[in-house]
Amino acid sequence: MPFVGKRKSVDEAAKLERFKAEADTLYNVYLIENAYNVLRRFASGNDPQMLWRLARILCEKAKLSRDKEDKRRFLYDALKMAEKALDNEGEEGCWEAHKWYRPHFYSSNLWYLAEVKARLGKKEESLELYKAAFRMPVLTIDDGTAHDKAYEKLQKLGVKDFVNV
């Protein structure tokens, strides 16, 4: 009965893809607790795609938490999930797990790089990087912070037209 076994694994793969899509959709509209409820069942598994998503959600839960112990626990759990994702990535790799293991490969990176360029006196390069950070979509708290900081810097640099930045 090899056919039955293949059918079952195809069904499981399709189910996993639906969970990924649901978790990504919830994350993209910043329904963090809902996304966590979808993903937490995968914490004991070994699928790197589910584990890095769980790490991402746990980071967001930490940022939203007001309690220091909860914040610490969420960040520690996020680190464990990211490490577990990397340990299970296999030959095909999982670049997303690497991103969440070494955070800030997004709008915050652009803002920090712009700051470095500005301090090195490279005004044009820094201006373009501030603009790039400002244009990035705001999906997370970090994105919002980078966006706001870039906006303030651009104002100080005399930028008036933020529609065409």
C-alpha positions in Angstrom: 0.0 0.0 0.0 2.7 2.6 -0.9 0.0 4.8 -2.5 -1.7 5.4 0.9 1.5 6.5 2.5 2.3 9.0 -0.2 -1.3 10.4 -0.1 -0.9 10.9 3.7 2.4 12.8 3.3 0.9 15.0 0.6 -2.1 15.8 2.8 0.3 16.6 5.7 2.4 18.9 3.5 -0.7 20.7 2.2 -1.9 21.1 5.8 1.5 22.5 6.8 1.4 25.0 4.0 -2.1 26.2 5.1 -0.7 26.7 8.6 2.2 28.7 7.2 -0.1 30.9 5.1 -2.4 31.5 8.0 0.4 32.4 10.4 2.0 34.7 7.8 -1.3 36.4 7.2 -1.9 37.0 10.9 1.6 38.3 11.3 1.2 40.7 8.4 -1.9 42.3 9.9 -0.1 42.2 13.3 -2.5 39.8 15.0 0.4 38.5 17.1 -1.6 36.5 19.7 -3.6 34.8 16.9 -0.5 33.9 15.0 1.0 32.6 18.2 -2.0 30.4 18.8 -1.5 28.9 15.3 2.2 28.3 15.7 2.7 27.2 19.3 1.7 23.7 18.4 4.8 23.4 16.3 7.3 24.2 19.1 8.0 20.5 19.8 8.4 19.7 16.1 11.4 20.0 13.8 10.1 21.9 10.8 12.4 24.9 10.4 9.8 26.9 8.5 7.4 26.7 11.4 10.1 27.2 14.0 11.5 30.4 12.6 7.9 31.8 12.3 7.4 30.9 16.0 10.7 32.7 16.8 9.5 35.8 15.0 6.1 35.8 16.8 7.8 35.3 20.2 10.0 38.3 19.5 6.9 40.4 18.8 5.2 39.1 21.9 8.3 40.2 23.9 8.1 43.7 22.4 4.5 44.0 23.3 4.8 42.7 26.9 5.0 45.1 29.7 6.2 42.5 32.2 10.0 42.1 32.4 9.9 38.4 33.2 7.5 37.7 30.4 9.6 39.8 28.0 12.7 37.8 29.0 10.9 34.4 28.7 9.5 35.3 25.3 13.0 36.4 24.0 14.6 33.3 25.5 12.0 31.0 23.9 12.4 32.9 20.6 16.2 32.3 20.7 15.6 28.6 21.4 13.1 28.3 18.5 15.5 30.1 16.1 18.4 27.8 17.2 16.2 24.8 16.8 15.2 25.9 13.3 18.8 26.3 12.3 19.6 22.8 13.8 16.9 21.3 11.6 17.3 23.3 8.4 18.8 20.4 6.4 20.5 20.6 3.0 18.0 23.0 1.5 18.7 25.6 4.2 16.4 28.1 5.8 17.5 31.7 5.3 14.5 33.0 7.3 15.8 31.2 10.4 19.2 32.9 9.9 17.4 36.2 9.7 15.6 35.7 13.0 18.6 34.3 14.7 20.5 37.5 13.8 17.7 40.1 13.9 17.6 43.5 12.3 18.0 42.5 8.6 15.3 45.0 7.7 14.3 48.6 8.1 16.3 49.1 11.3 19.4 48.0 9.4 18.9 50.7 6.9 18.5 53.4 9.6 21.6 52.3 11.4 23.6 52.1 8.2 22.4 55.6 7.4 23.6 56.8 10.8 27.1 55.3 10.2 27.3 56.9 6.8 26.2 60.3 8.2 28.9 60.1 10.9 31.5 59.3 8.3 30.5 62.4 6.4 28.9 60.6 3.5 25.8 62.8 3.3 24.4 61.6 0.0 24.7 58.0 0.9 23.2 58.5 4.3 20.3 60.5 2.8 19.5 57.7 0.4 19.6 55.1 3.2 17.3 57.3 5.4 14.9 57.5 2.5 15.0 53.7 2.0 14.3 53.2 5.8 11.4 55.6 5.6 9.9 53.8 2.5 10.0 50.3 4.1 6.6 49.0 5.0 5.7 49.3 8.7 4.8 45.9 9.9 6.4 45.6 13.3 7.2 47.9 16.3 10.8 47.9 15.1 9.7 49.0 11.6 7.7 51.8 13.1 10.6 53.0 15.2 13.0 53.0 12.2 10.3 54.7 10.1 9.8 57.5 12.7 13.6 58.0 13.2 14.2 58.2 9.4 11.3 60.7 9.1 12.9 62.9 11.8 16.3 62.7 10.2 14.9 63.5 6.7 13.1 66.5 8.2 16.3 67.8 9.7 18.1 67.3 6.4 15.5 69.6 4.8 13.3 67.0 3.0 9.9 68.4 2.5 8.3 66.1 -0.1 7.6 62.8 1.7 5.2 61.5 -1.0 8.1 61.1 -3.5 10.8 60.0 -1.1 
